[in-house]
Amino acid sequence: QVQLVESGGGLVQAGGSLRLSCAASQTIFNDNVMNWYRQAPGKQRELVASISNNVATNYPDSVKGRFTISIDNAKNTVFLQMNSLKSEDTAVYYCNQRTPWGGNYWGQGTQVTVSS
């Protein structure tokens, strides 16, 4: 069973930066899709970034130019660098791994709170 463990969340002032990490218990293969989602209170879960075959995609306009997803294959870890944070970025951020054979795994989430 794949386990994903997020870390790096916390409280930050508007305009600040955070770097989230997602460590996978098993190898992340290039054809896996690694995603970062977020869910704010009372809102639906929102996809904020994806990476597969070392190509980053799926940045919504709300985070484009501020968030960057990356991967360290040697460490089986995915990162989300978040810059110029805004109060509307406040949410629980989740890591997600999807495999070609139908695997769909989630981390427990990490809270990001941006104070204005």
Steps between C-alpha positions, in 0.01 A plus 500: 500500500640836396527761772534871429612733776469874453697755698595865486168665570456772757407860564648765276430865431358610168779541248708229662607158376468139604636179354288191544647153475333168430707192574383175343569164664559335162669593176333772297529384142514750217158397367336561836310826531575688819252769594458767760142586595366744755173533684387811678218492756163471330655458156563211266842345471696679227789375290791746516784317325596174333823342385564194288803400299665805655254732327297732721145578397154598624575824678171687534506872434468563872853364565671528163830684528506460879500123558750252359486122525817296478620151573813337638484148362799385702315588821149409379390844608282758332515867590269796465676835521247770580602864466315829538243328716158653539230456763295308243773236487403395852397135482598146581740383231497136393744292303357244260662222295334332206646200321429355155358187660229690688673582824371819663670592826461799731699652778349623825532867405692794640344828608610824340374819658579838348435801718417831337 
